[in-house]
């Protein structure tokens, strides 16, 4: 009689251990699948994200509507407004006017914010700014295409000289 009780307890322990082992194996399987999925997602995001940035960088066609901000870097009152009026009259969408971080900018320059340098070149061309004064500062959190920083040479450019 003692032997049968021992056998039953041993059988219950084996079934319980077997159930726990199956549970752990299933849990390990799902965790491995989750890790593989997350690794694949991270890989795709990194590879496809860089391809997207490269694609934007290589875009040589200017957008039909270019959104930009005009920043006063020379300290002369009203210059940003004059440039804004000039740009809006030529079909550019000036969404913000403000001051640059300092007023000691010697030469006016254009900043490409999204990687489509053709947009910045179009703005520079409209103002009579040389191509070498177009730079890129990519920022995914910036929602404008281009920034224009007006320097102390503002009086030499088309909005002031009236040249077309």
C-alpha distance (Angstrom), angle and dihedral (degrees) to the residues before:
residue distance angle dihedral
X1 . . .
X2 3.79 . .
X3 3.79 90.5 .
X4 3.82 94.4 56.9
X5 3.82 92.2 50.8
X6 3.78 90.6 50.8
X7 3.80 90.2 49.3
X8 3.81 92.1 51.1
X9 3.80 92.1 50.4
X10 3.78 90.4 47.2
X11 3.83 91.3 49.3
X12 3.83 90.9 48.9
X13 3.81 90.4 50.4
X14 3.81 91.2 49.0
X15 3.82 92.0 50.4
X16 3.79 91.5 46.2
X17 3.82 92.1 48.0
X18 3.79 90.6 46.4
X19 3.83 91.3 51.1
X20 3.80 92.0 49.3
X21 3.81 90.7 48.2
X22 3.82 91.3 51.7
X23 3.81 90.4 48.7
X24 3.82 91.7 50.9
X25 3.81 91.8 46.6
X26 3.80 91.3 52.1
X27 3.80 90.5 46.7
X28 3.81 91.4 50.3
X29 3.81 90.4 48.5
X30 3.82 92.5 53.2
X31 3.80 92.1 46.0
X32 3.80 91.1 51.4
X33 3.81 90.4 49.1
X34 3.82 89.9 49.2
X35 3.82 92.2 50.1
X36 3.81 91.7 48.7
X37 3.81 91.0 48.9
X38 3.81 93.7 48.7
X39 3.80 91.7 46.4
X40 3.80 91.0 50.6
X41 3.82 91.1 47.9
X42 3.80 91.8 50.8
X43 3.81 91.1 47.9
X44 3.81 92.7 50.0
X45 3.81 92.3 46.7
X46 3.80 92.1 51.4
X47 3.80 95.7 44.3
X48 3.81 97.9 40.3
X49 3.82 92.2 41.0
X50 3.79 92.1 56.2
X51 3.80 90.7 45.5
X52 3.81 89.4 52.9
X53 3.80 91.8 51.3
X54 3.81 90.4 47.3
X55 3.80 89.4 49.9
X56 3.79 91.2 52.6
X57 3.79 91.9 46.3
X58 3.78 91.4 53.1
X59 3.78 93.9 48.8
X60 3.79 107.0 117.0
X61 3.78 97.8 179.0
X62 3.78 118.6 93.2
X63 3.78 117.1 -132.1
X64 3.78 119.4 -109.3
X65 3.80 91.3 -123.8
X66 3.79 116.2 37.2
X67 3.78 117.0 -167.6
X68 3.77 115.9 -155.4
X69 3.76 144.9 160.0
X70 3.79 124.2 -133.1
X71 3.80 115.4 -141.2
X72 3.79 124.5 -167.9
X73 3.81 108.7 -134.2
X74 3.81 97.8 162.9
X75 3.80 101.6 59.9
X76 3.81 96.3 -127.3
X77 3.80 110.6 136.9
X78 3.81 116.8 -119.7
X79 3.80 97.5 14.5
X80 3.80 94.1 110.6
X81 3.81 90.1 50.9
X82 3.80 92.0 51.3
X83 3.80 92.0 49.2
X84 3.81 90.2 46.4
X85 3.81 91.8 53.9
X86 3.81 90.3 47.9
X87 3.81 92.8 50.6
X88 3.80 95.1 44.5
X89 3.80 90.1 51.3
X90 3.82 87.1 57.8
X91 3.81 95.5 50.8
X92 3.80 101.9 -95.6
X93 3.79 118.9 137.8
X94 3.81 106.4 -129.3
X95 3.79 103.8 -169.5
X96 3.79 100.4 172.3
X97 3.78 139.3 26.6
X98 3.77 120.9 -166.2
X99 3.77 149.2 126.8
X100 3.78 125.7 -72.4
X101 3.81 118.7 -124.8
X102 3.81 90.1 -93.7
X103 3.80 139.3 14.9
X104 3.80 96.8 -134.9
X105 3.81 99.3 87.9
X106 3.81 107.0 135.1
X107 3.82 100.0 -169.2
X108 3.78 130.1 34.4
X109 3.80 114.0 -115.9
X110 3.78 140.1 177.9
X111 3.82 125.0 -132.4
X112 3.80 122.0 -152.0
X113 3.82 106.0 -145.7
X114 3.82 103.9 -179.5
X115 3.78 105.7 37.0
X116 3.79 99.8 -99.4
X117 3.78 100.3 115.2
X118 3.81 90.7 -179.3
X119 3.82 88.9 72.7
X120 3.80 91.8 53.9
X121 3.79 91.7 45.5
X122 3.81 90.4 52.2
X123 3.81 90.7 53.7
X124 3.81 91.2 45.9
X125 3.79 91.3 49.7
X126 3.81 92.3 50.3
X127 3.80 89.7 54.1
X128 3.80 97.9 40.4
X129 3.81 94.6 -112.1
X130 3.79 118.4 152.1
X131 3.82 118.2 -109.9
X132 3.80 91.9 -119.8
X133 3.80 88.6 65.8
X134 3.79 91.9 64.1
X135 3.80 113.5 97.2
X136 3.79 135.6 175.6
X137 3.77 125.3 -126.2
X138 3.78 106.0 166.6
X139 3.76 117.8 -156.2
X140 3.81 122.5 166.7
X141 3.80 91.0 -159.7
X142 3.80 93.4 56.9
X143 3.81 111.2 91.5
X144 3.80 98.2 -160.8
X145 3.77 128.8 88.9
X146 3.79 98.2 -144.3
X147 3.80 141.7 9.6
X148 3.79 122.3 -151.6
X149 3.80 117.1 -155.1
X150 3.80 112.2 -165.5
X151 3.79 114.1 -145.5
X152 3.79 135.0 -168.7
X153 3.81 89.7 -82.5
X154 3.82 90.3 68.9
X155 3.81 92.6 118.5
X156 3.84 91.3 63.1
X157 3.81 94.8 60.4
X158 3.81 131.9 88.1
X159 3.82 100.0 -97.7
X160 3.81 90.3 61.4
X161 3.82 102.0 30.0
X162 3.80 93.1 45.4
X163 3.80 92.4 -135.9
X164 3.77 117.3 148.6
